[in-house]
Amino acid sequence: MDALKVVSYGSATSYPDISRPIFGDKNLAKHSIPCNSLIKNKFSIPFRSSRPFHLNTRRRNSMSASTMAASITSVEEALPPALDSSSDPPAIFDGTTRLYISYTCPYAQRVWITRNCKGLQDKIKLVPIDLQNRPAWYKEKVYSANKVPSLEHNNEIRGESLDLIKYIDSHFEGPSLFPSDPAKKEFADELFSYTDSFGRAVISSFKEEGVNEETVAAFDYLETALSKFSDDGPFFLGQFSLVDIAYAPFIERFKPFLLDVKNYDITSGRPKLAAWIEEMNQIEAYQQTRQDPMELVEIYKKRFPAKF
């Protein structure tokens, strides 16, 4: 077996991932959600929309190649069960490209969506890990950080979700999910940098009565961001991109929780955010990674039982 080499791709900025609390600043621990707490069973079946997706010709002609690919090239796949402490490891570094995930982790979901949008289901094998009963070999032989997501590719292990979505987009075949326009690239970097602040701002309301100004401002920021390139389309950069993938798993969780627990509709007075959510929910590559929203609500209620 080749020696393990761990590589972080992309910028030097380190973004939080899952084995530590979400938005894992130690000073924010009381407002954090460990991904471990998001797992009810060893295997959870991702939520899929019951509404079939159709792409009509008029809409197809107006869409970018990346949006079309995200919408129509993803294929249904049988998802493997999560591996736990009793499971044998895969044949690590045998030439197979593997994406180690948890089905319920939003950070891992980012990379899973990217893989699907690129049409790489046959090129990148999913290896789900049971984070509540994780196998010892995962830390010892795969990823010493002992968290997901991680990617095994070319005899190297890479981690950190934002780095991984950029790596997969630039190193694998399939439609590009990042713009070439310099202004959009600059804005994308700004939005990537804001993801952590956004999460902290929203979670700050979870143990308070009502919804605080910081949370409101965070969603207002997204509404404003969606206006910048709205002439080009309903997504953050106009056309569907990695930026949308970076935010989608968290909006998927925050929207139903805040509505159920706080009676706060994040789309009220924010038509562009509402349209963005509707467009995202049409993308099959994303649909295949989604969880049942009511299950997410119940999980978050257990994590944040006070101030309902």
Backbone torsions as a table, in degrees:
resi	resn	phi	psi	omega
1	MET	NA	135.7	178.0
2	ASP	-67.5	153.0	178.2
3	ALA	-64.5	144.1	180.0
4	LEU	-70.5	131.5	175.2
5	LYS	-127.6	121.5	-178.8
6	VAL	-103.3	127.0	-176.4
7	VAL	-127.6	136.3	170.5
8	SER	-105.2	121.0	-175.4
9	TYR	-93.5	147.8	171.2
10	GLY	100.2	-148.7	-175.5
11	SER	-71.0	167.4	-179.8
12	ALA	-76.0	-11.1	-179.8
13	THR	-65.1	133.1	179.2
14	SER	-100.7	120.3	179.6
15	TYR	-100.5	143.8	-176.6
16	PRO	-69.7	141.0	172.4
17	ASP	-127.1	-157.2	-147.6
18	ILE	-93.0	-20.7	-173.6
19	SER	-75.6	-20.1	167.1
20	ARG	-95.3	169.8	-177.5
21	PRO	-58.9	150.6	173.6
22	ILE	-58.7	138.5	-174.3
23	PHE	52.4	60.0	-157.5
24	GLY	-82.3	26.1	171.0
25	ASP	-56.2	128.5	-176.6
26	LYS	-60.2	-25.5	178.3
27	ASN	-76.0	-10.5	-179.3
28	LEU	-110.3	16.3	-173.8
29	ALA	-57.8	-33.9	-177.9
30	LYS	-69.0	-16.1	178.6
31	HIS	-108.9	16.6	-171.7
32	SER	-100.6	161.6	178.9
33	ILE	-127.3	97.3	176.5
34	PRO	-61.2	138.7	177.9
35	CYS	-61.1	-27.6	177.2
36	ASN	-56.1	-32.9	-176.6
37	SER	-76.3	-7.9	-178.3
38	LEU	-92.1	7.8	-175.2
39	ILE	-112.3	119.6	179.4
40	LYS	-93.6	-39.3	-177.8
41	ASN	-132.5	170.4	178.2
42	LYS	-65.8	-26.2	-178.5
43	PHE	-140.1	120.5	177.0
44	SER	-115.5	132.1	-179.4
45	ILE	-81.1	122.0	-179.6
46	PRO	-59.3	145.2	178.7
47	PHE	-72.2	136.1	174.9
48	ARG	-125.3	139.1	178.3
49	SER	-63.1	137.2	178.4
50	SER	-78.1	-12.6	-179.3
51	ARG	-85.5	122.0	179.3
52	PRO	-65.8	150.3	-178.9
53	PHE	-102.0	130.2	176.9
54	HIS	-128.8	141.2	179.5
55	LEU	-116.0	108.4	-176.7
56	ASN	-79.3	164.3	-172.8
57	THR	-63.5	-41.3	-178.9
58	ARG	-61.5	-45.0	-179.4
59	ARG	-67.9	-37.6	-179.6
60	ARG	-59.8	-40.6	-177.8
61	ASN	-67.9	-23.8	-177.3
62	SER	-95.4	-3.4	-174.5
63	MET	-97.3	151.8	175.0
64	SER	-72.1	163.6	178.2
65	ALA	-61.1	-37.5	-178.4
66	SER	-67.1	-39.4	178.8
67	THR	-67.1	-42.0	178.3
68	MET	-60.1	-44.9	-178.4
69	ALA	-63.4	-42.3	-179.9
70	ALA	-63.2	-28.5	-174.8
71	SER	-88.5	-34.3	-166.8
72	ILE	-123.8	-10.7	-175.3
73	THR	-96.3	-12.0	-178.4
74	SER	-68.9	139.1	-177.8
75	VAL	-112.4	150.1	176.1
76	GLU	-69.0	139.2	178.7
77	GLU	-137.9	151.6	175.1
78	ALA	-80.6	121.7	-175.5
79	LEU	-86.6	132.3	-178.9
80	PRO	-75.3	155.8	176.2
81	PRO	-70.5	156.1	179.7
82	ALA	-70.5	144.3	178.2
83	LEU	-89.3	136.4	-179.3
84	ASP	-122.0	-166.2	-174.1
85	SER	-65.0	-17.9	179.2
86	SER	-92.8	-3.8	-175.2
87	SER	-87.1	144.2	174.0
88	ASP	-76.3	150.2	178.3
89	PRO	-73.5	156.6	171.0
90	PRO	-69.6	173.1	179.0
91	ALA	-78.3	80.6	-172.4
92	ILE	-60.8	138.5	179.7
93	PHE	60.1	40.6	175.4
94	ASP	-99.6	11.2	-178.8
95	GLY	99.8	-10.5	177.8
96	THR	-81.3	135.8	174.1
97	THR	-88.2	125.5	-175.3
98	ARG	-127.1	139.8	173.7
99	LEU	-111.6	113.6	179.8
100	TYR	-90.0	124.3	-173.7
101	ILE	-138.7	174.2	158.6
102	SER	-119.6	138.3	-176.7
103	TYR	-62.9	-23.9	-174.1
104	THR	-108.3	4.2	-178.7
105	CYS	-88.7	125.0	-179.0
106	PRO	-65.2	-31.6	178.8
107	TYR	-67.9	-45.3	176.7
108	ALA	-64.7	-33.4	-179.9
109	GLN	-62.0	-34.5	176.5
110	ARG	-53.9	-48.0	-175.0
111	VAL	-74.1	-36.0	176.8
112	TRP	-61.2	-44.6	178.2
113	ILE	-61.1	-45.3	-179.1
114	THR	-59.3	-45.8	176.8
115	ARG	-55.7	-46.3	-178.7
116	ASN	-66.3	-42.0	-178.8
117	CYS	-63.7	-30.7	178.7
118	LYS	-81.9	-6.9	-178.7
119	GLY	71.9	37.5	-172.2
120	LEU	-105.4	23.3	-178.4
121	GLN	-58.8	-31.7	179.4
122	ASP	-87.9	-11.2	-176.6
123	LYS	-103.2	-28.3	-179.2
124	ILE	-123.0	113.2	-176.6
125	LYS	-84.0	131.5	175.6
126	LEU	-76.5	133.4	173.1
127	VAL	-127.8	93.3	-179.5
128	PRO	-75.6	141.1	-179.1
129	ILE	-116.3	136.7	173.9
130	ASP	-82.1	105.1	-173.9
131	LEU	-73.6	-19.7	177.3
132	GLN	-82.6	-17.5	179.8
133	ASN	-144.3	54.3	-170.0
134	ARG	-71.7	144.5	-179.3
135	PRO	-69.7	142.0	-179.6
136	ALA	-62.5	-32.6	-177.0
137	TRP	-65.3	-21.1	-178.9
138	TYR	-64.8	-44.6	177.8
139	LYS	-73.3	-39.3	-173.9
140	GLU	-74.6	-36.7	-171.1
141	LYS	-115.5	-20.4	-174.7
142	VAL	-109.0	-68.7	-171.0
143	TYR	-136.0	108.8	-174.4
144	SER	-63.9	-22.9	175.9
145	ALA	-68.8	-17.7	174.1
146	ASN	59.9	39.8	178.4
147	LYS	-139.2	168.1	175.1
148	VAL	-120.0	154.9	5.4
149	PRO	-84.2	159.7	167.6
150	SER	-145.5	154.2	-176.9
151	LEU	-124.1	126.6	174.0
152	GLU	-98.0	113.8	-176.5
153	HIS	-152.8	130.8	178.9
154	ASN	53.8	44.3	177.1
155	ASN	62.2	26.3	175.8
156	GLU	-132.8	154.9	174.9
157	ILE	-114.4	127.9	177.9
158	ARG	-119.0	149.6	180.0
159	GLY	-136.2	-177.3	-178.6
160	GLU	77.5	119.7	-167.4
161	SER	-63.4	-44.1	-178.9
162	LEU	-67.4	-36.2	175.2
163	ASP	-65.4	-38.6	-176.2
164	LEU	-70.2	-38.1	-179.9
165	ILE	-66.7	-34.3	176.4
166	LYS	-69.2	-40.2	-179.2
167	TYR	-63.8	-47.2	-179.1
168	ILE	-63.4	-40.1	-179.3
169	ASP	-64.2	-36.9	-174.6
170	SER	-92.2	-16.9	-174.4
171	HIS	-111.5	-1.9	-178.8
172	PHE	-126.7	158.0	178.1
173	GLU	-67.9	168.9	179.7
174	GLY	114.9	170.1	-177.0
175	PRO	-62.9	141.5	177.9
176	SER	-68.0	137.8	-180.0
177	LEU	-112.7	19.7	179.8
178	PHE	-137.6	139.9	-172.8
179	PRO	-75.6	158.2	173.7
180	SER	-97.1	-17.8	-178.9
181	ASP	-66.6	126.2	-176.8
182	PRO	-58.4	-40.0	-179.5
183	ALA	-64.8	-38.4	179.1
184	LYS	-72.2	-35.4	176.1
185	LYS	-61.8	-43.6	179.9
186	GLU	-63.3	-42.7	179.8
187	PHE	-68.9	-35.1	176.8
188	ALA	-60.2	-43.6	178.6
189	ASP	-61.1	-39.8	177.8
190	GLU	-62.0	-43.6	-178.4
191	LEU	-70.7	-37.4	174.5
192	PHE	-60.1	-43.4	-178.3
193	SER	-65.5	-25.9	-176.9
194	TYR	-83.6	-13.3	-173.1
195	THR	-56.3	-42.3	-178.2
196	ASP	-67.6	-44.6	178.0
197	SER	-62.4	-38.8	178.1
198	PHE	-59.7	-48.4	-179.3
199	GLY	-61.9	-43.6	179.1
200	ARG	-62.2	-40.8	-178.4
201	ALA	-63.7	-41.9	-179.4
202	VAL	-69.1	-45.4	-177.3
203	ILE	-65.6	-22.7	-179.9
204	SER	-60.9	-21.5	178.8
205	SER	-89.7	-9.6	-170.2
206	PHE	-66.9	-28.3	-179.7
207	LYS	-111.5	20.5	177.0
208	GLU	-117.1	161.1	172.6
209	GLU	-76.1	132.5	-179.6
210	GLY	73.0	-162.4	-179.0
211	VAL	-120.9	124.9	-174.4
212	ASN	-82.4	172.2	-176.2
213	GLU	-65.2	-31.8	-179.6
214	GLU	-64.1	-41.8	178.4
215	THR	-66.2	-45.1	178.7
216	VAL	-58.7	-44.2	-179.3
217	ALA	-63.7	-33.9	-179.9
218	ALA	-65.0	-43.5	178.3
219	PHE	-72.1	-32.2	174.7
220	ASP	-63.7	-36.5	177.4
221	TYR	-59.7	-43.9	179.3
222	LEU	-64.6	-40.6	178.8
223	GLU	-60.3	-43.9	178.5
224	THR	-65.4	-41.3	179.9
225	ALA	-61.6	-37.4	-179.5
226	LEU	-70.6	-11.6	178.8
227	SER	-86.1	-20.9	-170.2
228	LYS	-61.3	-44.7	-179.3
229	PHE	-119.2	32.2	-174.9
230	SER	-65.6	-21.8	176.4
231	ASP	-66.5	-21.2	-179.0
232	ASP	-94.0	-10.0	-178.9
233	GLY	150.6	178.6	-171.9
234	PRO	-87.5	0.4	-175.0
235	PHE	-96.1	175.2	-174.0
236	PHE	-59.7	-36.8	177.9
237	LEU	-106.2	22.0	-175.1
238	GLY	87.4	-64.4	176.2
239	GLN	-96.2	153.4	-178.3
240	PHE	-56.5	136.5	-175.9
241	SER	-153.1	-178.8	176.8
242	LEU	-61.1	-26.6	179.0
243	VAL	-62.5	-42.7	177.7
244	ASP	-62.6	-39.4	178.9
245	ILE	-64.8	-35.8	-178.8
246	ALA	-65.1	-34.6	-176.0
247	TYR	-93.8	-26.9	-170.5
248	ALA	-55.9	-46.5	-177.4
249	PRO	-61.5	-29.1	-177.8
250	PHE	-82.4	-40.4	173.6
251	ILE	-61.5	-38.0	178.4
252	GLU	-56.6	-34.1	-178.9
253	ARG	-89.8	-42.5	-174.9
254	PHE	-69.6	-38.6	-175.1
255	LYS	-59.8	-55.5	-177.9
256	PRO	-69.3	-32.4	-179.2
257	PHE	-66.6	-48.2	-179.0
258	LEU	-66.0	-34.5	178.7
259	LEU	-68.8	-43.1	-176.8
260	ASP	-74.1	-43.9	-171.6
261	VAL	-89.5	-38.6	-175.6
262	LYS	-107.9	-3.5	-174.2
263	ASN	54.6	38.3	-177.8
264	TYR	-115.7	116.3	179.9
265	ASP	-93.5	111.9	-176.0
266	ILE	-67.5	-15.9	-179.6
267	THR	-93.0	-9.8	-179.1
268	SER	-65.6	122.6	-177.5
269	GLY	75.8	7.2	179.8
270	ARG	-129.6	75.2	-174.7
271	PRO	-63.9	-31.7	-179.1
272	LYS	-72.6	-36.7	175.6
273	LEU	-66.0	-40.1	177.7
274	ALA	-61.7	-43.2	179.7
275	ALA	-66.7	-37.7	178.5
276	TRP	-62.1	-45.2	179.4
277	ILE	-61.6	-42.7	179.4
278	GLU	-61.9	-43.0	179.3
279	GLU	-66.0	-42.8	179.1
280	MET	-60.2	-40.3	-177.5
281	ASN	-69.2	-11.3	176.3
282	GLN	-84.5	-14.3	-172.5
283	ILE	-84.4	115.1	-174.7
284	GLU	-63.2	-35.7	179.6
285	ALA	-61.0	-30.8	175.7
286	TYR	-82.9	-41.7	179.9
287	GLN	-51.5	-40.0	-174.4
288	GLN	-69.8	-10.3	179.6
289	THR	-106.1	-4.6	-171.6
290	ARG	-77.5	152.6	174.7
291	GLN	-101.8	159.6	173.1
292	ASP	-61.5	121.1	-175.5
293	PRO	-60.3	-33.2	-179.8
294	MET	-71.0	-31.2	174.5
295	GLU	-66.2	-39.4	177.4
296	LEU	-63.5	-40.3	178.3
297	VAL	-60.4	-45.9	-178.6
298	GLU	-65.1	-37.7	177.8
299	ILE	-63.6	-44.3	-179.5
300	TYR	-68.9	-33.5	177.2
301	LYS	-62.1	-38.3	178.4
302	LYS	-68.4	-34.4	-179.4
303	ARG	-75.4	-34.5	-177.8
304	PHE	-126.1	75.5	-171.5
305	PRO	-77.8	-15.1	-173.1
306	ALA	-94.6	165.1	171.2
307	LYS	61.6	39.2	174.2
308	PHE	-80.0	NA	NA
